[in-house]
Amino acid sequence: MTCLECNTELGYVDHKNSMDSLGIELCHQHRNRMEKLIDQNGTPIEAIQLYYGLKEVGVSAMLEWWDGKKSIDIAISRVKLNIIVDCEYHMMTHEQAINDLEEAMHSFKNGFTTIRIPHVLIKHYLKETVHNILGIMEGLRANIKVI
């Protein structure tokens, strides 16, 4: 059991506390940093889990990246991909749909693709979600080379 961020060996207490609060293995210092991010930005726990899932397969991503208009849960700048973890997808109103469309427009104008992923998908199918994001990244890389 080692910290996913710094590879420090985890004791039982650190492992248990991290798994109980975030569902991933982080040392005390990095767990506190992620909990602070959650408190300050309302970052979904699933966004943190996805971030570390992507990191595990070698994807260089950024948590809570500022796109000039708002904070994005996860950004993968090499392929210009923004990922928003959607915790309220079942409560979609027409106002939220318009806001989502405007956010997508803003991203496209800046050359980014934005995808929304329901939090339950990450919670129950993290590996499959990571695999699909890798496929999206591959497609985006091919399109970047074409342009």
Secondary structure, DSSP 8 states (H G I E B T S, - for coil): -B-TTT--B--HHHHHHHHHHTSS---HHHHHHHHHHHHHH---HHHHHHHHHHHHTT---EEEEE-SSSEEEEEEGGGTEEEEEES-GGG--HHHHHHHHHHHHHHHHTT-EEEEEEHHHHHH-HHHHHHHHHHHHHHHHHHHHH-
